[in-house]
Amino acid sequence: MTDSEKFDLVVYGATGFTGRLICEHLNTSYGLNGEVNWAMAGRSQSKLEQVRDELGLDNSVALLVADTSDQTSVNKLVASTRVLISAVGPYQQYGSDVVKACAENGTDYVDLCGEPAWMHEMIGKYDELAKSNGARIVFSCGFDSIPFDMGVYFLQQAAQEKLGGPVPRIKCRVRDMNGMASGGTVASFMATMAAAKESPELVSILANPFALTGDFTGPEQPAGDKPIFEDDINSWSGPFIMATINTKNVHRSNFLLGHQYGEGLVYDEMVSMGSGKEPASLGEGMGFDMSLKPGEGPSKEQREAGYYDIVFYGTASDGQTIQASVKGDLDPGYGSTSKMIAEAGICLLQNTTTAGGCLTSAPAMGAALIERLQSKAGLVFALEQ
């Protein structure tokens, strides 16, 4: 296959629950072999055919077979496309050879990874190789961590314009949310905990907010591990399960952007719990059903009833404040995630100016991604003050 014959984009893991939703979005938004020439990939030809039929896709949609246990098939898959969307997790179990192949082939890559210890390993192994071959390896392009990473980027761009510089302190608070974690997210969380139990040195990576910033270490960050009452927002705030990955990605974005947010950035994420009495338990209503398995998920009606509302409170050194929000119109773990990663893949495809390396969404795609998310994925970025 010559470069001119490459697919624009391939969805690997197309037979999984989220993979199906990604394909559905691509078909609905871009059709077949029109604006984007895309294909479906997975381990089983018969399952790919079944999913294609269940989604009502035309038989002209190409089906590619590759198995992570067969490096030759992975290399062939990666060489067939300009951008690979990987929905095959947990990534620490199934993703390493895929990243390696993309870095070697100069193929752009996006995933749904929420596994910081694995990302730390991949950066150490393949960042320089990806840079040399021009491969943009972009981790965490679902609910973890696009709304958070891009929300901070959006707020800091506005602060630069309105306040004359970045704000050194940002509080991110999940103001409201209806939805659940995906079975893949649960599997990744369980795999990370199991790996940490086997390798205690991973605990230090999981606990370090600057685990993805090389030798750079910024100021001490808030722990966010117990409920606090915040007078400035008149609300109790409690721990947010996804803060462990999101905060690391925000600090990596700042690092890769040459510390556009300042080397002294202090950033934390919590869940707003209301102004009543101190909450007796945390995480209620956050939808993290730990019994979910990969491939399982909510009905279409449940996905469409979901939403999220995330607010970012920025404070400048002189006390001036700025506030922004990111809202999504579908459940975060499935409906919104599938659209976000699809649009991230297309954003990479259509914006080829950024350099290669192991990246996060903000330095890889910037304002172009925000524009796509608002026009194609149901997200709204807004200044509130």
C-alpha positions in Angstrom: 0.0 0.0 0.0 1.4 3.4 -1.0 1.1 6.5 1.1 -1.4 7.9 -1.3 -3.6 4.8 -0.7 -3.5 5.1 3.0 -6.7 5.4 5.0 -7.1 8.8 6.7 -8.3 7.2 9.9 -8.7 3.7 11.3 -10.7 2.9 14.5 -8.9 0.0 16.3 -11.2 -1.7 18.7 -14.2 -1.0 16.6 -16.2 -4.0 18.0 -16.0 -2.7 21.6 -18.8 -0.6 23.1 -17.0 2.7 22.7 -15.5 1.7 19.4 -18.9 1.1 17.9 -20.0 4.6 19.1 -16.9 6.1 17.5 -17.8 4.4 14.1 -21.4 5.5 14.4 -20.3 9.1 14.9 -17.9 9.0 12.0 -20.6 7.6 9.7 -23.2 10.1 10.9 -21.0 13.1 10.7 -18.7 12.3 7.7 -20.3 9.5 5.7 -18.3 6.9 3.9 -15.1 7.8 2.0 -16.2 11.3 1.6 -14.5 14.0 3.7 -12.7 11.3 5.7 -11.7 7.9 4.3 -11.9 5.7 7.4 -11.9 2.0 8.3 -12.8 -0.3 11.1 -10.2 -2.6 12.7 -10.3 -5.4 15.3 -9.2 -8.9 16.1 -12.0 -10.8 14.4 -13.3 -10.4 10.8 -16.6 -12.0 11.7 -17.2 -9.6 14.7 -16.2 -6.6 12.5 -18.8 -7.7 9.9 -21.4 -8.2 12.6 -20.8 -4.7 14.0 -20.8 -3.1 10.6 -24.2 -4.7 9.9 -25.6 -3.8 13.3 -24.6 -0.2 12.8 -26.2 -0.2 9.3 -23.0 0.7 7.6 -22.4 0.2 3.9 -20.4 -2.9 3.0 -17.8 -0.6 1.4 -16.5 0.3 4.9 -13.1 -1.5 5.0 -12.5 -4.0 7.7 -8.9 -4.6 8.9 -7.9 -7.5 11.2 -5.1 -7.0 13.7 -4.3 -8.6 17.1 -2.1 -7.0 19.7 -0.5 -10.4 20.3 0.7 -10.4 16.7 3.2 -7.5 16.1 3.3 -8.1 12.4 -0.4 -7.5 12.1 -0.2 -4.4 14.3 2.6 -3.0 12.2 0.6 -3.6 9.0 -2.4 -1.9 10.5 -0.5 1.1 11.7 1.2 1.5 8.2 -2.2 1.5 6.6 -3.4 4.8 8.1 -2.5 8.4 8.8 -4.3 8.4 12.1 -5.0 5.5 14.4 -7.8 5.8 17.0 -7.2 3.2 19.6 -10.1 2.1 21.7 -8.3 -1.1 22.8 -7.7 -1.1 26.5 -6.6 -1.5 29.2 -3.6 0.1 27.4 -1.0 -1.3 29.8 -2.1 -4.7 28.7 -2.8 -4.2 25.0 -1.4 -0.8 24.0 2.3 -0.7 24.2 3.1 -2.4 20.9 0.6 -0.2 19.2 2.3 3.0 20.4 5.7 1.5 19.5 4.4 0.8 15.9 3.0 4.3 15.5 6.2 5.9 16.8 8.2 3.8 14.4 6.0 4.4 11.4 5.3 8.1 11.9 1.6 7.4 12.3 -0.5 9.8 14.4 -2.4 8.2 17.3 -5.1 9.0 19.8 -6.5 6.9 22.7 -8.7 7.0 25.7 -6.0 6.3 28.2 -6.5 7.1 31.9 -3.4 5.1 33.0 -0.7 7.5 34.1 1.9 4.9 35.0 1.7 3.4 31.5 1.8 6.8 29.9 4.9 7.6 32.0 6.5 4.4 30.6 5.5 5.2 27.0 6.9 8.7 27.2 10.2 7.4 28.4 10.4 4.7 25.7 8.9 6.4 22.6 8.8 10.2 23.0 12.1 10.8 21.2 11.4 8.2 18.5 8.0 9.8 17.9 9.6 13.2 17.6 12.1 12.0 15.1 9.5 10.3 12.9 6.9 13.0 13.3 4.3 10.8 15.0 1.9 12.6 17.3 1.0 10.2 20.1 -1.8 11.9 21.9 -3.0 10.2 25.1 -6.3 10.7 27.0 -8.6 12.0 24.3 -11.9 11.1 26.0 -13.6 12.4 29.1 -10.3 11.9 30.6 -8.9 14.3 29.9 -10.1 16.6 27.0 -12.7 18.7 28.9 -10.2 19.3 31.7 -7.1 19.8 29.7 -8.8 22.0 27.1 -10.8 23.8 29.7 -7.6 24.9 31.4 -6.2 25.9 28.0 -9.3 27.9 27.1 -9.3 29.7 30.5 -5.6 30.5 30.2 -6.0 31.9 26.7 -8.8 34.1 28.0 -6.7 35.2 31.0 -3.8 36.2 28.7 -6.2 38.4 26.7 -8.3 39.8 29.5 -5.8 39.9 32.5 -2.6 40.3 30.6 -1.1 37.0 31.6 -1.8 33.5 32.8 -3.4 32.8 36.1 -1.2 30.8 38.5 -4.1 29.2 40.5 -7.0 27.3 38.9 -9.6 25.4 40.7 -11.6 22.9 38.6 -14.9 21.8 40.0 -17.3 19.3 38.5 -20.4 21.3 39.1 -22.9 18.7 37.8 -22.8 15.4 36.0 -25.1 12.6 35.0 -23.4 9.5 33.5 -21.1 6.7 34.3 -17.6 5.5 33.7 -17.1 3.1 30.9 -16.4 -0.6 31.4 -13.0 0.1 29.8 -12.3 2.8 32.3 -13.1 0.5 35.1 -10.9 -2.2 33.6 -8.0 0.3 33.3 -8.5 1.4 36.9 -8.4 -2.2 38.2 -5.4 -3.0 36.0 -3.5 0.1 37.4 -4.3 -0.9 41.0 -3.1 -4.5 40.3 0.1 -3.2 38.7 0.7 -0.9 41.6 0.3 -3.8 44.1 2.9 -5.8 42.1 5.2 -2.9 41.6 5.2 -0.5 44.6 7.4 1.9 42.7 4.4 2.7 40.6 2.7 4.2 43.6 5.1 7.2 43.6 4.2 7.8 39.9 0.5 7.7 40.6 0.9 10.1 43.6 3.1 12.6 41.8 1.2 15.4 39.9 4.4 16.0 37.9 4.9 12.4 36.9 4.6 13.2 33.2 6.8 16.4 33.1 10.2 14.8 32.9 12.7 16.4 35.3 10.4 19.4 36.0 8.7 19.6 39.4 6.4 22.5 40.2 5.0 23.8 43.5 3.1 21.6 45.9 -0.4 20.8 44.7 -3.6 20.5 46.8 -4.2 16.9 47.8 -8.0 17.0 47.2 -8.4 13.8 49.1 -11.0 14.9 51.7 -14.1 17.1 51.8 -13.5 20.8 52.3 -15.9 23.8 52.5 -14.8 26.5 50.1 -16.1 30.0 51.1 -15.3 31.5 47.7 -17.7 29.2 45.9 -20.0 28.6 48.8 -19.9 24.8 48.5 -18.5 21.6 49.9 -16.0 20.0 47.5 -15.0 16.4 47.6 -12.4 14.1 45.9 -12.9 13.5 42.2 -11.8 10.0 41.0 -10.4 11.2 37.7 -8.2 14.0 39.2 -5.3 11.6 39.4 -5.0 11.4 35.6 -6.4 14.8 34.6 -4.1 16.9 36.8 -1.1 15.1 35.4 -2.2 15.8 31.8 -2.8 19.5 32.6 0.8 19.8 34.0 2.2 17.9 31.0 0.4 20.2 28.6 1.8 23.2 30.5 5.3 21.6 30.3 5.0 20.9 26.5 3.7 24.4 25.9 6.9 25.9 27.4 5.1 26.7 30.6 2.6 29.1 29.0 0.6 28.8 32.2 3.7 29.6 34.4 6.0 27.3 36.2 4.2 28.0 39.4 0.8 26.7 38.3 -1.3 25.2 41.1 -4.2 23.2 39.8 -6.7 20.8 41.4 -9.9 19.0 40.6 -12.8 18.3 43.0 -16.5 17.6 42.9 -18.9 20.3 44.1 -21.2 18.8 46.7 -23.5 21.7 47.6 -23.6 24.2 50.4 -25.5 22.0 52.9 -24.0 19.9 55.7 -20.7 18.1 55.3 -21.3 15.2 52.9 -21.4 11.8 54.6 -20.1 10.0 51.5 -18.4 11.1 48.3 -18.8 10.0 44.8 -22.6 9.5 45.0 -24.2 10.3 41.7 -20.8 10.1 39.9 -21.9 6.9 38.2 -18.8 4.8 38.8 -20.3 1.3 38.7 -17.2 -0.9 39.3 -19.1 -4.0 38.1 -19.0 -2.9 34.5 -16.9 -4.9 32.1 -15.2 -3.8 28.9 -17.8 -3.8 26.1 -20.7 -3.0 28.4 -22.4 0.3 28.7 -25.7 2.3 29.0 -28.5 2.3 26.5 -28.9 5.0 23.9 -31.6 6.6 26.1 -29.3 6.7 29.1 -26.4 8.1 27.0 -28.6 10.9 25.6 -29.9 11.7 29.1 -26.4 12.3 30.4 -24.5 15.5 30.6 -21.7 17.3 32.5 -20.9 20.8 33.6 -17.3 21.6 34.7 -16.3 25.0 36.0 -12.8 26.5 36.2 -12.0 29.3 38.7 -8.8 31.2 37.9 -7.1 33.6 40.2 -4.3 36.0 39.2 -1.4 37.0 41.4 -3.0 40.4 42.0 -6.3 38.8 43.0 -8.2 39.3 39.8 -10.4 36.4 38.9 -11.7 34.7 35.7 -14.1 31.9 35.4 -15.0 29.5 32.5 -17.0 26.4 32.0 -17.0 23.3 29.8 -20.4 21.6 29.3 -21.2 18.4 27.4 -24.6 17.3 26.1 -24.2 13.5 26.5 -23.1 11.1 29.2 -19.4 11.6 29.7 -18.0 8.0 29.6 -19.6 6.9 26.4 -21.6 9.3 24.2 -19.4 12.3 24.7 -16.1 10.4 24.9 -16.8 8.6 21.5 -17.4 12.0 19.8 -14.4 13.6 21.5 -11.9 11.0 20.4 -13.3 10.9 16.9 -13.0 14.6 16.5 -9.5 14.6 18.0 -8.4 12.1 15.4 -9.9 14.2 12.6 -8.3 17.3 14.1 -4.9 15.7 13.9 -5.6 14.6 10.3 -6.5 18.1 9.2 -3.9 20.1 11.3 -0.5 18.8 10.5 1.7 21.7 11.8 2.4 20.4 15.3 5.5 18.4 15.9 5.7 14.8 16.9 6.1 13.3 20.3 4.1 11.9 23.2 1.6 14.6 23.6 -1.6 15.8 25.3 -4.6 17.4 23.7 -3.8 21.1 24.3 -0.3 21.2 22.8 -1.2 18.8 20.0 -4.4 20.5 18.8 -5.1 23.7 20.7 -7.8 26.1 19.6 -8.5 23.9 16.5 -9.8 21.1 18.8 -12.0 23.5 20.7 -13.6 24.6 17.5 -14.2 21.0 16.4 -15.6 20.0 19.8 -18.1 22.8 19.7 -19.2 22.3 16.1 -19.2 18.5 16.0 -19.2 16.9 19.5 -21.8 18.8 21.6 -19.3 20.6 23.9 -19.7 24.3 24.9 -16.7 26.3 26.2 -17.8 29.6 27.7 -16.4 32.4 29.9 -18.7 33.1 32.8 -17.0 36.2 34.1 
